[in-house]
Amino acid sequence: MKLLINGKNADVTNALREHVRQKLEADVKKYFARAIEANVVFSREAHMYRVDISVHAGRGIVMQGRAKADEMRAAFDLALEHIAKQLRRYKRRLKEDHHKGHSADELIQASQYVLAPEQEDVEVPENGQPVVVAEMTAEIATLTVGEAVMRMDLADQSVLMFRNRGHGGLNVVYRRNDGNIGWIDPKGSRASAE
């Protein structure tokens, strides 16, 4: 697993780097033998230390944890507990799905675009379409609604599009402003007739 450890306004000692490497690799390897990468950022906020951890455990599986404490090591350990809890929950759900007979995710290839914000001083193209700043490929997985919510939570995203395993249609789950989860299930996108 590739591991990046950085400090923003915080001096990360070699002893702390070794502690991070050992603990993070041990906790991640318990659940994912071949995790891709992890990124740990230590920063100083007033009298507290903040740690942000991002673990890319596999294709489409990203966990993020954040914590604050008086000491850098304590902040890291708290954030790592959050990551370990997510890893356990994800692995347990994978085992449950395996016992229920769900097959591996089927993926749909899609394009993902980043659009420039509309500004008064920027000239709008003649076709009226917004300016595309970046274009990337994305994969839309076949999941149950519960799996989609879990992936959205693990990746700390506010929205996730997926193909509903139950009927094959495209669905969206999103985090509402009130903290609840919303689910959009358009009938016109369903693969099978109801």
MIDOSE-1310 file (N, C-alpha, C; in nm, 2 decimals, decimal comma, always signed):
residues 194
mkll	+0,09/-0,12/+0,00/+0,00/+0,00/+0,00/+0,09/+0,12/+0,00; +0,06/+0,21/-0,09/+0,13/+0,34/-0,10/+0,08/+0,43/+0,02; +0,17/+0,49/+0,09/+0,14/+0,57/+0,21/+0,20/+0,70/+0,20; +0,12/+0,81/+0,21/+0,17/+0,95/+0,21/+0,14/+1,01/+0,34
ingk	+0,24/+1,07/+0,41/+0,22/+1,13/+0,54/+0,27/+1,28/+0,53; +0,18/+1,37/+0,55/+0,22/+1,51/+0,54/+0,18/+1,59/+0,66; +0,24/+1,71/+0,68/+0,21/+1,80/+0,79/+0,19/+1,94/+0,73; +0,08/+2,00/+0,78/+0,05/+2,14/+0,75/+0,06/+2,22/+0,88
nadv	+0,16/+2,30/+0,89/+0,19/+2,38/+1,01/+0,21/+2,28/+1,13; +0,26/+2,16/+1,10/+0,28/+2,06/+1,21/+0,40/+1,98/+1,17; +0,50/+1,96/+1,26/+0,62/+1,89/+1,23/+0,59/+1,74/+1,26; +0,60/+1,66/+1,16/+0,58/+1,51/+1,17/+0,71/+1,45/+1,19
tnal	+0,74/+1,39/+1,31/+0,86/+1,33/+1,35/+0,87/+1,19/+1,28; +0,99/+1,14/+1,27/+1,02/+1,01/+1,22/+0,95/+0,90/+1,30; +0,95/+0,92/+1,44/+0,88/+0,83/+1,53/+0,73/+0,82/+1,50; +0,67/+0,94/+1,48/+0,53/+0,95/+1,45/+0,50/+0,88/+1,31
rehv	+0,58/+0,91/+1,21/+0,57/+0,85/+1,08/+0,57/+0,69/+1,09; +0,66/+0,64/+1,17/+0,67/+0,50/+1,19/+0,54/+0,44/+1,26; +0,50/+0,51/+1,36/+0,37/+0,48/+1,43/+0,25/+0,47/+1,34; +0,24/+0,58/+1,25/+0,13/+0,58/+1,16/+0,14/+0,47/+1,06
rqkl	+0,26/+0,44/+1,00/+0,28/+0,34/+0,91/+0,24/+0,20/+0,96; +0,29/+0,17/+1,08/+0,27/+0,04/+1,14/+0,12/+0,02/+1,17; +0,06/+0,12/+1,24/-0,08/+0,10/+1,28/-0,18/+0,10/+1,16; -0,15/+0,19/+1,06/-0,24/+0,20/+0,95/-0,23/+0,07/+0,86
eadv	-0,11/+0,03/+0,84/-0,10/-0,09/+0,76/-0,16/-0,22/+0,83; -0,14/-0,23/+0,96/-0,19/-0,34/+1,03/-0,35/-0,34/+1,03; -0,41/-0,22/+1,05/-0,55/-0,21/+1,06/-0,61/-0,24/+0,92; -0,55/-0,18/+0,82/-0,61/-0,20/+0,68/-0,59/-0,34/+0,63
kkyf	-0,48/-0,40/+0,66/-0,45/-0,54/+0,61/-0,54/-0,64/+0,67; -0,60/-0,61/+0,79/-0,69/-0,70/+0,85/-0,81/-0,73/+0,76; -0,85/-0,62/+0,69/-0,97/-0,63/+0,61/-0,95/-0,63/+0,46; -0,84/-0,57/+0,41/-0,81/-0,56/+0,27/-0,66/-0,59/+0,25
arai	-0,63/-0,71/+0,20/-0,49/-0,75/+0,19/-0,41/-0,66/+0,09; -0,47/-0,61/-0,01/-0,40/-0,53/-0,11/-0,47/-0,40/-0,13; -0,47/-0,32/-0,02/-0,52/-0,18/-0,04/-0,43/-0,10/-0,13; -0,48/+0,00/-0,20/-0,41/+0,07/-0,30/-0,32/+0,18/-0,24
eanv	-0,38/+0,27/-0,16/-0,31/+0,38/-0,10/-0,38/+0,44/+0,02; -0,30/+0,52/+0,09/-0,35/+0,59/+0,21/-0,28/+0,72/+0,22; -0,35/+0,82/+0,26/-0,30/+0,96/+0,28/-0,33/+1,01/+0,41; -0,23/+1,05/+0,49/-0,25/+1,10/+0,63/-0,20/+1,25/+0,63
vfsr	-0,28/+1,34/+0,67/-0,24/+1,48/+0,68/-0,26/+1,53/+0,82; -0,15/+1,58/+0,89/-0,16/+1,64/+1,02/-0,16/+1,79/+1,00; -0,25/+1,86/+1,07/-0,25/+2,00/+1,07/-0,27/+2,06/+1,21; -0,23/+2,18/+1,22/-0,25/+2,25/+1,35/-0,36/+2,35/+1,34
eahm	-0,46/+2,34/+1,44/-0,57/+2,43/+1,45/-0,57/+2,49/+1,59; -0,53/+2,61/+1,60/-0,52/+2,68/+1,74/-0,43/+2,59/+1,83; -0,48/+2,54/+1,94/-0,41/+2,46/+2,03/-0,43/+2,31/+2,01; -0,51/+2,27/+1,91/-0,54/+2,13/+1,88/-0,46/+2,09/+1,75
yrvd	-0,45/+1,95/+1,74/-0,40/+1,89/+1,62/-0,51/+1,82/+1,55; -0,52/+1,83/+1,42/-0,62/+1,77/+1,34/-0,55/+1,67/+1,25; -0,62/+1,55/+1,23/-0,56/+1,45/+1,14/-0,68/+1,41/+1,04; -0,64/+1,41/+0,91/-0,73/+1,36/+0,81/-0,67/+1,24/+0,75
isvh	-0,74/+1,13/+0,75/-0,69/+1,00/+0,69/-0,79/+0,97/+0,57; -0,73/+0,93/+0,46/-0,81/+0,88/+0,35/-0,74/+0,75/+0,30; -0,82/+0,64/+0,30/-0,77/+0,51/+0,26/-0,85/+0,46/+0,14; -0,77/+0,44/+0,03/-0,83/+0,38/-0,10/-0,80/+0,23/-0,09
agrg	-0,90/+0,16/-0,04/-0,89/+0,02/-0,01/-0,90/-0,07/-0,13; -0,98/-0,03/-0,23/-1,00/-0,11/-0,35/-1,08/-0,02/-0,45; -1,11/-0,08/-0,56/-1,18/-0,01/-0,67/-1,31/+0,04/-0,62; -1,33/+0,17/-0,61/-1,45/+0,23/-0,57/-1,47/+0,23/-0,42
ivmq	-1,37/+0,19/-0,34/-1,38/+0,18/-0,19/-1,28/+0,28/-0,13; -1,34/+0,39/-0,08/-1,25/+0,50/-0,02/-1,31/+0,52/+0,12; -1,23/+0,52/+0,22/-1,28/+0,55/+0,36/-1,20/+0,68/+0,40; -1,27/+0,76/+0,48/-1,21/+0,88/+0,53/-1,24/+0,90/+0,67
grak	-1,14/+0,94/+0,75/-1,16/+0,96/+0,89/-1,09/+1,09/+0,93; -1,15/+1,16/+1,03/-1,09/+1,29/+1,08/-1,11/+1,29/+1,23; -1,01/+1,35/+1,30/-1,02/+1,37/+1,44/-0,93/+1,48/+1,49; -0,96/+1,53/+1,60/-0,88/+1,64/+1,67/-0,85/+1,60/+1,81
adem	-0,73/+1,64/+1,85/-0,69/+1,61/+1,99/-0,57/+1,70/+2,03; -0,54/+1,70/+2,15/-0,43/+1,79/+2,20/-0,29/+1,74/+2,15; -0,28/+1,61/+2,12/-0,15/+1,56/+2,07/-0,17/+1,49/+1,93; -0,07/+1,50/+1,85/-0,08/+1,44/+1,72/-0,11/+1,29/+1,72
raaf	-0,04/+1,22/+1,80/-0,06/+1,07/+1,81/-0,20/+1,04/+1,85; -0,25/+1,11/+1,95/-0,39/+1,08/+1,99/-0,49/+1,11/+1,89; -0,47/+1,22/+1,81/-0,56/+1,26/+1,70/-0,55/+1,15/+1,59; -0,43/+1,10/+1,56/-0,42/+1,00/+1,46/-0,50/+0,87/+1,51
dlal	-0,47/+0,83/+1,63/-0,54/+0,71/+1,68/-0,69/+0,72/+1,68; -0,75/+0,84/+1,71/-0,89/+0,86/+1,70/-0,94/+0,85/+1,56; -0,87/+0,91/+1,47/-0,91/+0,90/+1,32/-0,90/+0,76/+1,27; -0,80/+0,69/+1,31/-0,78/+0,55/+1,27/-0,89/+0,46/+1,32
ehia	-0,94/+0,49/+1,44/-1,05/+0,41/+1,50/-1,17/+0,43/+1,40; -1,19/+0,55/+1,36/-1,31/+0,58/+1,27/-1,29/+0,50/+1,14; -1,17/+0,50/+1,08/-1,14/+0,42/+0,96/-1,16/+0,27/+0,98; -1,11/+0,22/+1,09/-1,12/+0,08/+1,12/-1,27/+0,04/+1,14
kqlr	-1,35/+0,12/+1,20/-1,49/+0,09/+1,21/-1,56/+0,09/+1,07; -1,52/+0,18/+0,98/-1,57/+0,17/+0,85/-1,53/+0,05/+0,77; -1,40/+0,01/+0,79/-1,35/-0,11/+0,72/-1,43/-0,23/+0,77; -1,45/-0,24/+0,90/-1,52/-0,36/+0,96/-1,66/-0,37/+0,90
rykr	-1,73/-0,25/+0,90/-1,87/-0,25/+0,85/-1,87/-0,29/+0,71; -1,78/-0,24/+0,63/-1,78/-0,27/+0,48/-1,75/-0,41/+0,46; -1,65/-0,47/+0,53/-1,62/-0,61/+0,51/-1,73/-0,70/+0,56; -1,80/-0,66/+0,67/-1,92/-0,74/+0,71/-2,03/-0,74/+0,61
rlke	-2,05/-0,63/+0,55/-2,16/-0,62/+0,45/-2,12/-0,70/+0,33; -1,99/-0,70/+0,29/-1,95/-0,78/+0,18/-1,97/-0,93/+0,20; -1,94/-0,97/+0,33/-1,97/-1,11/+0,36/-2,11/-1,15/+0,36; -2,20/-1,06/+0,41/-2,34/-1,08/+0,41/-2,39/-1,09/+0,27
dhhk	-2,35/-1,01/+0,18/-2,39/-1,01/+0,04/-2,34/-1,14/-0,03; -2,22/-1,19/+0,01/-2,17/-1,31/-0,05/-2,26/-1,43/-0,01; -2,30/-1,43/+0,12/-2,39/-1,54/+0,17/-2,53/-1,53/+0,11; -2,57/-1,41/+0,07/-2,70/-1,40/+0,01/-2,70/-1,43/-0,14
ghsa	-2,58/-1,46/-0,19/-2,56/-1,50/-0,33/-2,55/-1,38/-0,43; -2,52/-1,26/-0,38/-2,51/-1,15/-0,48/-2,37/-1,17/-0,55; -2,38/-1,14/-0,68/-2,25/-1,16/-0,76/-2,17/-1,03/-0,74; -2,05/-1,03/-0,80/-1,97/-0,92/-0,80/-2,03/-0,80/-0,87
deli	-1,99/-0,68/-0,84/-2,05/-0,56/-0,90/-2,04/-0,56/-1,05; -2,15/-0,53/-1,12/-2,14/-0,51/-1,26/-2,13/-0,36/-1,28; -2,04/-0,32/-1,37/-2,01/-0,17/-1,38/-2,06/-0,12/-1,51; -2,11/+0,00/-1,51/-2,15/+0,08/-1,63/-2,04/+0,19/-1,65
qasq	-1,99/+0,20/-1,77/-1,89/+0,31/-1,79/-1,97/+0,44/-1,82; -1,92/+0,55/-1,76/-1,99/+0,68/-1,77/-1,88/+0,79/-1,78; -1,92/+0,91/-1,82/-1,84/+1,02/-1,82/-1,88/+1,11/-1,71; -1,78/+1,18/-1,65/-1,80/+1,27/-1,54/-1,73/+1,40/-1,58
yvla	-1,80/+1,51/-1,56/-1,75/+1,64/-1,60/-1,75/+1,74/-1,49; -1,65/+1,83/-1,49/-1,65/+1,94/-1,40/-1,68/+2,07/-1,48; -1,78/+2,14/-1,44/-1,82/+2,26/-1,51/-1,77/+2,39/-1,44; -1,73/+2,48/-1,52/-1,69/+2,61/-1,47/-1,81/+2,68/-1,41
peqe	-1,80/+2,76/-1,30/-1,91/+2,83/-1,25/-1,95/+2,94/-1,34; -2,08/+2,97/-1,34/-2,12/+3,09/-1,43/-2,08/+3,22/-1,36; -2,02/+3,30/-1,44/-1,98/+3,43/-1,39/-2,02/+3,54/-1,49; -2,05/+3,66/-1,44/-2,10/+3,76/-1,53/-1,99/+3,81/-1,62
dvev	-1,86/+3,81/-1,58/-1,76/+3,87/-1,66/-1,70/+3,76/-1,76; -1,75/+3,64/-1,76/-1,70/+3,54/-1,85/-1,80/+3,52/-1,96; -1,74/+3,52/-2,08/-1,82/+3,51/-2,20/-1,89/+3,37/-2,21; -2,02/+3,36/-2,23/-2,09/+3,23/-2,25/-2,08/+3,19/-2,39
peng	-2,04/+3,06/-2,42/-2,04/+3,01/-2,56/-2,17/+3,03/-2,63; -2,16/+3,04/-2,76/-2,28/+3,06/-2,84/-2,38/+2,95/-2,83; -2,34/+2,83/-2,80/-2,44/+2,72/-2,79/-2,51/+2,72/-2,66; -2,47/+2,81/-2,57/-2,54/+2,82/-2,44/-2,50/+2,71/-2,33
qpvv	-2,41/+2,62/-2,37/-2,36/+2,51/-2,28/-2,26/+2,57/-2,19; -2,25/+2,52/-2,06/-2,14/+2,56/-1,97/-2,01/+2,52/-2,02; -1,90/+2,58/-1,97/-1,77/+2,55/-2,01/-1,72/+2,43/-1,92; -1,67/+2,33/-1,99/-1,62/+2,21/-1,93/-1,48/+2,23/-1,89
vaem	-1,45/+2,22/-1,76/-1,32/+2,24/-1,70/-1,24/+2,11/-1,70; -1,30/+1,99/-1,67/-1,24/+1,86/-1,67/-1,34/+1,76/-1,71; -1,28/+1,65/-1,77/-1,36/+1,54/-1,81/-1,29/+1,41/-1,77; -1,37/+1,32/-1,69/-1,31/+1,20/-1,64/-1,40/+1,08/-1,67
taei	-1,35/+0,96/-1,66/-1,43/+0,85/-1,68/-1,48/+0,81/-1,53; -1,59/+0,75/-1,53/-1,65/+0,71/-1,40/-1,71/+0,57/-1,42; -1,73/+0,50/-1,31/-1,80/+0,37/-1,32/-1,92/+0,37/-1,23; -2,03/+0,32/-1,28/-2,15/+0,32/-1,20/-2,18/+0,17/-1,17
atlt	-2,17/+0,14/-1,04/-2,18/+0,00/-0,99/-2,32/-0,04/-0,98; -2,35/-0,17/-0,99/-2,48/-0,23/-0,96/-2,48/-0,27/-0,81; -2,57/-0,21/-0,74/-2,57/-0,22/-0,59/-2,72/-0,23/-0,54; -2,73/-0,27/-0,42/-2,86/-0,25/-0,35/-2,86/-0,11/-0,29
vgea	-2,98/-0,06/-0,25/-2,99/+0,08/-0,20/-2,90/+0,09/-0,07; -2,90/-0,02/+0,01/-2,82/-0,02/+0,13/-2,67/-0,01/+0,10; -2,63/-0,09/+0,00/-2,49/-0,08/-0,04/-2,45/+0,05/-0,09; -2,54/+0,12/-0,17/-2,51/+0,25/-0,22/-2,50/+0,35/-0,11
vmrm	-2,58/+0,35/-0,01/-2,57/+0,44/+0,11/-2,44/+0,41/+0,18; -2,40/+0,29/+0,20/-2,28/+0,25/+0,26/-2,16/+0,31/+0,19; -2,16/+0,29/+0,05/-2,05/+0,34/-0,03/-2,04/+0,50/-0,02; -2,16/+0,56/-0,02/-2,16/+0,71/-0,02/-2,10/+0,75/+0,12
dlad	-2,14/+0,68/+0,23/-2,09/+0,72/+0,36/-1,94/+0,69/+0,37; -1,89/+0,58/+0,32/-1,75/+0,54/+0,33/-1,67/+0,64/+0,25; -1,71/+0,69/+0,14/-1,64/+0,78/+0,05/-1,66/+0,93/+0,10; -1,75/+0,95/+0,20/-1,78/+1,08/+0,25/-1,83/+1,17/+0,13
qsvl	-1,92/+1,12/+0,05/-1,97/+1,19/-0,06/-2,11/+1,24/-0,03; -2,16/+1,34/-0,10/-2,30/+1,38/-0,07/-2,40/+1,32/-0,17; -2,35/+1,26/-0,27/-2,44/+1,19/-0,37/-2,37/+1,08/-0,44; -2,45/+0,97/-0,48/-2,40/+0,86/-0,55/-2,50/+0,80/-0,64
mfrn	-2,46/+0,78/-0,77/-2,55/+0,72/-0,87/-2,51/+0,57/-0,88; -2,61/+0,49/-0,89/-2,59/+0,34/-0,90/-2,70/+0,28/-0,98; -2,67/+0,15/-1,03/-2,77/+0,07/-1,09/-2,83/-0,01/-0,99; -2,96/-0,01/-0,97/-3,03/-0,08/-0,87/-3,03/-0,23/-0,90
rghg	-2,98/-0,31/-0,81/-2,96/-0,45/-0,83/-3,10/-0,52/-0,84; -3,20/-0,46/-0,78/-3,34/-0,52/-0,78/-3,41/-0,51/-0,91; -3,39/-0,40/-0,99/-3,46/-0,39/-1,11/-3,38/-0,34/-1,23; -3,25/-0,31/-1,21/-3,16/-0,27/-1,32/-3,17/-0,12/-1,35
glnv	-3,25/-0,04/-1,29/-3,26/+0,10/-1,33/-3,16/+0,18/-1,26; -3,13/+0,30/-1,32/-3,04/+0,39/-1,25/-3,11/+0,46/-1,14; -3,04/+0,47/-1,02/-3,09/+0,54/-0,90/-2,99/+0,63/-0,85; -3,03/+0,72/-0,76/-2,94/+0,81/-0,69/-2,97/+0,81/-0,54
vyrr	-2,87/+0,81/-0,46/-2,89/+0,84/-0,32/-2,81/+0,96/-0,28; -2,86/+1,04/-0,19/-2,80/+1,17/-0,16/-2,82/+1,21/-0,01; -2,73/+1,28/+0,04/-2,75/+1,33/+0,18/-2,83/+1,46/+0,18; -2,94/+1,46/+0,25/-3,03/+1,58/+0,25/-2,97/+1,68/+0,35
ndgn	-3,01/+1,81/+0,34/-2,97/+1,91/+0,43/-3,01/+1,88/+0,58; -3,11/+1,81/+0,60/-3,16/+1,77/+0,73/-3,08/+1,65/+0,79; -2,99/+1,60/+0,72/-2,91/+1,49/+0,76/-2,96/+1,35/+0,72; -3,08/+1,34/+0,68/-3,14/+1,21/+0,63/-3,08/+1,18/+0,49
igwi	-3,11/+1,06/+0,45/-3,07/+1,01/+0,31/-3,19/+1,02/+0,22; -3,17/+1,08/+0,10/-3,27/+1,08/+0,00/-3,24/+0,97/-0,10; -3,35/+0,92/-0,17/-3,33/+0,81/-0,27/-3,42/+0,85/-0,39; -3,36/+0,86/-0,51/-3,43/+0,89/-0,63/-3,44/+0,76/-0,71
dpkg	-3,56/+0,71/-0,74/-3,58/+0,59/-0,81/-3,67/+0,61/-0,93; -3,63/+0,67/-1,04/-3,72/+0,70/-1,15/-3,77/+0,57/-1,22; -3,90/+0,56/-1,24/-3,95/+0,44/-1,30/-3,91/+0,42/-1,45; -3,89/+0,53/-1,52/-3,86/+0,53/-1,66/-3,72/+0,47/-1,69
sras	-3,63/+0,46/-1,59/-3,50/+0,41/-1,61/-3,48/+0,26/-1,59; -3,59/+0,20/-1,55/-3,59/+0,05/-1,51/-3,57/-0,04/-1,63; -3,48/-0,13/-1,61/-3,45/-0,23/-1,72/-3,56/-0,33/-1,74; -3,62/-0,37/-1,63/-3,73/-0,47/-1,65/-3,87/-0,40/-1,63
ae	-3,96/-0,45/-1,71/-4,10/-0,40/-1,70/-4,17/-0,44/-1,58; -4,24/-0,34/-1,52/-4,32/-0,38/-1,39/-4,46/-0,37/-1,42
